[in-house]
Amino acid sequence: MRNSPVVRAALVTAFIALSLAVLPASAHPSIDIVASNWKFTPSAIELHVGQATTLRLTSTEGVHGLQSSDLGIPQTAITPGSWKTVSVTPSKAGTYVLHCTIVCGAGHANMTLTVHVVP
Ligand SMILES: [Cu+2]
């Protein structure tokens, strides 16, 4: 019985089943947003009222920024080569257009991220 392949296989199977059952319940949804000159990709995202979502922000080109008082996003500089993580829990449905907050060049004025908050 000790070190039996059947027992080991059963333990591995139980461990994997447990991992799959536990992980999704504990993880918030997360959305990766990539900034570049001069856009956010994706350029629009959808969030739900009262649901915490983790935004993971990085840049492939230039330094950009994101901030929203309405959504509770603090001023966040987005720089190449690193990921910034911001947790957002919207309280009110609506469409929020966030402009890049760091002057980044010719296309800065039109660099936006649209956040659709739905019930
Ligand atoms: Cu900018």
Residues whose N, C-alpha, C, O or C-beta is under 5 A from the ligand:
A	BS01	CU	H64 C100 T101 I102 V103 C104 H108 M111
